[in-house]
Amino acid sequence: MADKKMDIVPLYEWEMFTEPRPSVIAGPCSAETEEQVMETAKGLKDMGINVFRAGIWKPRTHPGCFEGIGAPGLKWLQRVKEEYGLKVCTEVASEKHVQECIRHGVDLVWIGARTTSNPFLVQEIADALKGTDIPVLVKNPANPDLDLWIGALERLNRAGIRKLGVIHRGFSTFDKIKYRNDPHWEIAIELRSLYPELPFFVDPSHMGGSKDYLLEIAQRSLDLGFEGLMIESHCNPPAALSDAKQQLTPPQLSDMLYNQIVVRDADSDAPEWRENIDQLRAKIDIIDENILYALGSRMKISRQIGEYKKNNNIAILQTARWDSVIAKVAEKGREYGLSEKFLGDVFNAIHEASVEIQNQIISDKIQ
């Protein structure tokens, strides 16, 4: 069971980021050479970035791929701090990684998607960080499992990590989509609703997998009200040893952040805005109440159908009937400008609830 609230230090009290949004963490996917790290860091410093990222240890699917330069690269991050005054951060996946980062003065660490999926490793990292003041960002697990994401956050918070936030980088998928990882924005929105106090970053680089999608993903994340972006930037992306297609040069990143992205206000005191938005929200509240009434009425009928099926020894699932319902819903939905995917998600959830009710009736769990 998830905790109702976490003990979190607000992002702008970390003394690493400044308002207004977005707070940006940028740097190469991997620290490859000292020259590459320093050249990229200088370019980012010149454009106003305060927090520099670089992967030191890289979890790769196949052996023989570039798996990061390892601990020697932490000395390059030290030099970035000393010469350019940037805060530096990297990914950790074990107690040893944490210890090396502490020894080299790393300012912030993040936990990657594969590590978030392993509670044993998260607990090991939480124990290693206990008693430190190092901020920690937790990427979503590889699979769309909100509870696993929350569990990782709870382990760190219970270890005394109060400078704690998240990075949404999308979820692995077998579906053919244009992005590298499926955004599943609804999961991110649910996490924000449950824990509004958590600082929230989005990683367009890993979500998109290509620089062609960085702007649209970054804009979407800011439109949703998330505070920050973690974006990969390399002084020479075509020569990068990992994820070359999703990295921007510092000048390209600067153009995106300062000339293309639109940062929207969280709210406004303008009378016209307040009057109109309050009226529209009141209308939505009425519609929502009608939806709840309709759902309640539908479930009552589902119970009655369950009784008839039980009395007549009929199977619960009637796939031909349901296929017909979905086809009619999709056709009717087009008249209202509703997408087939949206309607499929909604009505399949309703169907699952109806099936569960009927299953309970047939199993004599509801008298």
C-alpha positions as CSV (number, residue, x, y, z in Angstrom):
1,M,0.0,0.0,0.0
2,A,1.5,3.4,-1.1
3,D,2.0,6.1,1.5
4,K,-0.4,9.0,1.2
5,K,2.4,11.6,1.3
6,M,6.2,11.7,1.1
7,D,8.5,14.0,3.0
8,I,10.0,15.9,0.1
9,V,12.2,19.1,-0.1
10,P,10.8,21.3,-2.9
11,L,12.8,21.4,-6.1
12,Y,13.8,25.0,-5.9
13,E,15.3,24.5,-2.4
14,W,17.8,22.0,-3.7
15,E,20.0,25.0,-4.8
16,M,20.5,23.5,-8.2
17,F,17.7,24.8,-10.3
18,T,16.1,28.2,-10.6
19,E,12.6,29.3,-11.6
20,P,10.9,29.7,-14.0
21,R,10.4,26.4,-15.7
22,P,11.7,24.4,-17.2
23,S,14.6,23.2,-15.0
24,V,17.0,21.5,-17.3
25,I,19.6,18.7,-16.9
26,A,21.7,18.3,-20.0
27,G,24.8,16.5,-21.2
28,P,25.9,13.5,-23.2
29,C,24.4,10.0,-23.0
30,S,27.9,8.7,-22.0
31,A,31.1,10.3,-20.9
32,E,33.4,9.0,-23.6
33,T,36.6,11.1,-23.4
34,E,37.8,13.9,-21.2
35,E,37.8,16.2,-24.3
36,Q,34.3,15.3,-25.3
37,V,33.0,15.9,-21.7
38,M,34.7,19.3,-21.3
39,E,33.7,20.6,-24.8
40,T,30.1,19.6,-24.3
41,A,30.1,21.1,-20.7
42,K,31.5,24.4,-22.0
43,G,28.8,24.6,-24.7
44,L,26.0,24.0,-22.2
45,K,27.5,26.4,-19.7
46,D,27.6,29.1,-22.3
47,M,23.9,28.6,-23.0
48,G,22.9,28.8,-19.4
49,I,22.6,25.2,-18.2
50,N,23.4,24.7,-14.5
51,V,23.2,20.9,-14.2
52,F,25.4,18.6,-16.3
53,R,24.7,14.9,-16.9
54,A,26.8,12.2,-18.2
55,G,26.5,8.4,-18.0
56,I,29.5,6.8,-16.4
57,W,28.2,3.3,-16.1
58,K,25.9,2.2,-19.0
59,P,23.6,-0.8,-18.6
60,R,23.6,-2.5,-22.1
61,T,21.6,-5.4,-23.3
62,H,24.5,-7.1,-25.1
63,P,28.1,-7.6,-23.9
64,G,30.7,-6.0,-26.1
65,C,28.7,-2.7,-26.5
66,F,30.2,0.5,-24.9
67,E,29.3,0.1,-21.2
68,G,30.6,3.4,-20.0
69,I,34.1,4.6,-19.1
70,G,33.6,3.7,-15.5
71,A,34.9,5.4,-12.4
72,P,37.8,7.2,-14.2
73,G,35.1,9.4,-15.9
74,L,34.1,10.8,-12.5
75,K,37.3,12.8,-12.5
76,W,36.2,14.4,-15.7
77,L,32.9,15.4,-13.9
78,Q,35.1,16.9,-11.1
79,R,36.9,19.0,-13.6
80,V,33.5,20.2,-15.0
81,K,32.6,21.4,-11.5
82,E,35.9,23.1,-10.9
83,E,36.3,24.8,-14.3
84,Y,32.7,25.7,-15.2
85,G,30.9,25.7,-11.9
86,L,28.2,23.3,-13.0
87,K,26.5,20.8,-10.8
88,V,27.1,17.3,-12.1
89,C,25.1,14.1,-12.0
90,T,25.1,10.5,-13.3
91,E,23.2,7.2,-13.1
92,V,23.8,4.7,-10.3
93,A,22.8,1.1,-10.2
94,S,24.6,-0.3,-7.1
95,E,26.1,0.5,-3.7
96,K,29.6,0.6,-5.3
97,H,28.4,3.3,-7.8
98,V,27.0,5.4,-5.0
99,Q,30.2,5.2,-3.0
100,E,32.3,6.3,-6.0
101,C,29.9,9.2,-6.6
102,I,30.1,10.3,-3.0
103,R,33.9,10.1,-3.1
104,H,34.1,12.2,-6.3
105,G,31.6,14.9,-5.1
106,V,28.8,14.1,-7.6
107,D,25.9,16.5,-6.8
108,L,22.9,14.4,-7.9
109,V,22.3,10.8,-9.0
110,W,19.5,9.1,-10.8
111,I,18.3,5.6,-10.9
112,G,17.6,4.1,-14.3
113,A,14.6,2.3,-15.6
114,R,16.1,-1.2,-15.3
115,T,17.3,-0.6,-11.8
116,T,13.9,0.9,-10.7
117,S,12.4,-2.5,-11.7
118,N,14.5,-4.3,-9.1
119,P,13.5,-3.6,-5.5
120,F,16.7,-5.3,-4.2
121,L,18.9,-2.9,-6.1
122,V,16.8,0.1,-5.1
123,Q,17.1,-0.9,-1.4
124,E,20.8,-1.3,-1.8
125,I,21.1,2.2,-3.3
126,A,18.8,3.6,-0.6
127,D,21.0,2.1,2.2
128,A,24.2,3.4,0.6
129,L,22.7,7.0,0.3
130,K,21.4,7.0,3.9
131,G,22.8,9.9,5.8
132,T,23.8,11.9,2.7
133,D,22.1,15.0,1.3
134,I,22.5,14.0,-2.4
135,P,19.3,14.5,-4.4
136,V,18.0,11.4,-6.2
137,L,15.8,11.2,-9.3
138,V,14.0,7.9,-10.1
139,K,13.2,7.0,-13.6
140,N,10.0,5.0,-14.2
141,P,10.5,1.2,-14.4
142,A,10.9,-0.3,-17.8
143,N,7.4,-1.8,-17.8
144,P,4.2,0.3,-17.1
145,D,4.0,-0.5,-13.4
146,L,3.0,2.5,-11.3
147,D,3.2,0.6,-8.0
148,L,6.8,-0.5,-8.7
149,W,7.7,3.1,-9.4
150,I,6.1,4.3,-6.2
151,G,7.7,1.5,-4.2
152,A,11.2,2.6,-5.3
153,L,10.4,6.2,-4.2
154,E,9.1,4.9,-0.8
155,R,12.3,3.0,-0.2
156,L,14.5,6.0,-0.8
157,N,12.2,8.4,1.2
158,R,12.2,6.0,4.1
159,A,16.0,5.9,4.0
160,G,15.9,9.7,4.7
161,I,16.2,10.9,1.1
162,R,14.1,14.1,1.0
163,K,15.6,15.7,-2.1
164,L,13.7,13.2,-4.2
165,G,12.0,13.4,-7.6
166,V,11.2,11.4,-10.7
167,I,12.1,11.2,-14.4
168,H,9.5,10.0,-16.9
169,R,11.2,8.4,-19.8
170,G,8.4,6.2,-21.2
171,F,7.9,2.4,-21.1
172,S,9.1,-0.5,-23.2
173,T,6.6,-1.7,-25.7
174,F,6.3,-4.4,-28.4
175,D,3.8,-2.2,-30.2
176,K,5.0,-0.4,-33.3
177,I,5.0,3.3,-32.4
178,K,7.0,6.2,-33.6
179,Y,8.7,6.7,-30.3
180,R,11.4,4.5,-28.8
181,N,9.4,4.1,-25.6
182,D,5.6,4.5,-25.1
183,P,4.9,7.7,-23.1
184,H,1.8,6.4,-21.3
185,W,1.2,9.9,-20.1
186,E,-1.7,8.7,-18.1
187,I,0.7,6.9,-15.7
188,A,2.8,10.0,-15.2
189,I,-0.4,12.1,-14.6
190,E,-1.6,9.6,-12.0
191,L,1.7,9.7,-10.2
192,R,1.6,13.5,-10.2
193,S,-2.0,13.4,-8.8
194,L,-1.0,11.0,-6.0
195,Y,2.2,12.9,-5.1
196,P,2.0,16.5,-6.3
197,E,4.9,17.3,-4.0
198,L,7.4,15.3,-6.1
199,P,9.6,17.2,-8.5
200,F,8.8,15.9,-12.0
201,F,11.3,15.7,-14.9
202,V,10.6,14.2,-18.4
203,D,13.4,12.6,-20.5
204,P,12.4,13.3,-24.2
205,S,15.7,11.8,-25.4
206,H,14.9,8.2,-24.2
207,M,11.2,8.5,-24.8
208,G,11.6,9.6,-28.4
209,G,14.8,7.8,-29.4
210,S,15.4,10.5,-32.1
211,K,16.1,14.2,-32.0
212,D,13.2,14.6,-34.4
213,Y,10.7,14.0,-31.5
214,L,12.4,16.0,-28.7
215,L,10.6,19.2,-29.2
216,E,7.1,17.7,-29.3
217,I,7.7,15.5,-26.2
218,A,9.3,18.4,-24.3
219,Q,6.4,20.7,-25.2
220,R,3.9,18.1,-24.1
221,S,5.6,17.6,-20.8
222,L,5.6,21.4,-20.1
223,D,1.9,21.7,-21.2
224,L,1.1,19.1,-18.6
225,G,2.8,21.2,-15.9
226,F,5.9,19.1,-15.2
227,E,8.9,21.1,-13.9
228,G,11.9,19.8,-15.7
229,L,13.6,18.2,-18.6
230,M,16.5,15.8,-18.9
231,I,17.9,16.1,-22.4
232,E,21.0,14.5,-23.9
233,S,23.4,16.8,-25.6
234,H,26.8,16.0,-27.2
235,C,29.4,18.2,-28.9
236,N,29.4,15.8,-31.9
237,P,26.3,13.6,-31.9
238,P,27.2,11.5,-35.0
239,A,30.4,10.3,-33.3
240,A,28.6,9.4,-30.0
241,L,29.3,5.9,-28.7
242,S,25.8,5.5,-27.5
243,D,22.3,6.8,-28.5
244,A,23.8,9.1,-31.3
245,K,20.4,9.6,-32.9
246,Q,18.7,11.2,-29.9
247,Q,21.4,13.8,-28.9
248,L,21.5,17.5,-29.8
249,T,24.5,19.8,-30.0
250,P,24.5,22.5,-27.3
251,P,23.5,25.2,-30.0
252,Q,20.6,23.0,-31.2
253,L,19.4,22.5,-27.6
254,S,19.7,26.2,-27.0
255,D,17.5,26.9,-30.0
256,M,14.9,24.4,-28.8
257,L,14.8,25.7,-25.3
258,Y,14.9,29.4,-25.9
259,N,13.3,29.9,-29.4
260,Q,10.9,27.0,-29.9
261,I,9.4,25.7,-26.6
262,V,6.5,27.6,-25.1
263,V,6.4,27.6,-21.3
264,R,2.8,28.1,-20.0
265,D,1.8,29.6,-16.7
266,A,0.4,27.3,-14.0
267,D,-2.5,29.7,-13.3
268,S,-3.6,33.3,-13.8
269,D,-5.4,35.9,-11.8
270,A,-6.8,37.6,-14.9
271,P,-10.6,38.2,-14.3
272,E,-11.5,36.9,-17.8
273,W,-9.6,33.7,-17.3
274,R,-10.9,33.1,-13.8
275,E,-14.6,33.7,-14.8
276,N,-14.5,31.5,-17.9
277,I,-12.4,28.6,-16.5
278,D,-14.7,28.4,-13.4
279,Q,-17.8,28.2,-15.6
280,L,-16.3,25.5,-17.8
281,R,-15.1,23.5,-14.8
282,A,-18.6,23.7,-13.3
283,K,-20.0,22.3,-16.5
284,I,-17.5,19.4,-16.4
285,D,-18.5,18.7,-12.8
286,I,-22.1,18.3,-13.9
287,I,-21.1,16.0,-16.8
288,D,-18.9,13.9,-14.5
289,E,-21.8,13.4,-12.1
290,N,-24.0,12.3,-15.1
291,I,-21.2,9.9,-16.2
292,L,-21.1,8.4,-12.7
293,Y,-24.9,8.0,-12.6
294,A,-24.8,6.3,-16.0
295,L,-22.0,3.9,-14.9
296,G,-23.9,3.0,-11.8
297,S,-27.0,2.3,-13.8
298,R,-24.9,0.2,-16.3
299,M,-23.4,-1.9,-13.5
300,K,-26.9,-2.6,-12.0
301,I,-27.9,-4.1,-15.4
302,S,-24.7,-6.1,-15.6
303,R,-25.6,-7.6,-12.2
304,Q,-29.1,-8.5,-13.6
305,I,-27.4,-10.1,-16.7
306,G,-25.1,-12.0,-14.3
307,E,-28.1,-13.5,-12.5
308,Y,-29.7,-14.6,-15.8
309,K,-26.5,-16.2,-16.9
310,K,-26.2,-18.0,-13.6
311,N,-29.8,-19.2,-13.7
312,N,-29.5,-20.4,-17.2
313,N,-25.9,-21.9,-17.0
314,I,-24.5,-19.4,-19.6
315,A,-20.8,-18.5,-19.8
316,I,-19.9,-15.0,-18.7
317,L,-17.8,-14.0,-21.8
318,Q,-19.8,-13.4,-24.9
319,T,-17.0,-12.3,-27.3
320,A,-19.2,-11.9,-30.4
321,R,-21.6,-9.7,-28.5
322,W,-18.7,-7.6,-27.1
323,D,-17.0,-7.2,-30.6
324,S,-20.3,-5.9,-31.9
325,V,-20.6,-3.4,-29.0
326,I,-17.1,-2.1,-29.6
327,A,-17.7,-1.7,-33.3
328,K,-20.9,0.3,-32.7
329,V,-19.2,2.4,-30.1
330,A,-16.3,3.2,-32.5
331,E,-18.7,4.1,-35.3
332,K,-20.8,6.3,-33.0
333,G,-17.8,7.8,-31.4
334,R,-16.5,9.2,-34.7
335,E,-19.7,11.3,-34.9
336,Y,-18.6,13.0,-31.6
337,G,-15.0,13.4,-32.6
338,L,-13.8,10.7,-30.2
339,S,-10.8,8.5,-31.1
340,E,-11.2,4.8,-31.4
341,K,-8.3,4.2,-29.0
342,F,-9.8,6.4,-26.3
343,L,-13.2,4.7,-26.6
344,G,-11.5,1.3,-26.6
345,D,-9.7,2.0,-23.4
346,V,-12.8,3.3,-21.7
347,F,-15.2,0.6,-22.8
348,N,-12.8,-2.2,-22.2
349,A,-12.3,-1.0,-18.6
350,I,-16.1,-0.9,-18.2
351,H,-16.4,-4.4,-19.7
352,E,-13.7,-5.8,-17.4
353,A,-15.7,-4.4,-14.4
354,S,-18.9,-5.9,-15.7
355,V,-17.2,-9.3,-16.2
356,E,-15.8,-9.2,-12.7
357,I,-19.3,-8.4,-11.2
358,Q,-20.9,-11.3,-13.2
359,N,-18.0,-13.6,-12.2
360,Q,-18.7,-12.9,-8.5
361,I,-22.4,-13.5,-8.9
362,I,-21.8,-16.9,-10.7
363,S,-19.2,-17.8,-8.1
364,D,-21.8,-17.1,-5.3
365,K,-19.6,-14.3,-3.9
366,I,-22.5,-11.9,-4.3
367,Q,-25.8,-13.0,-2.9
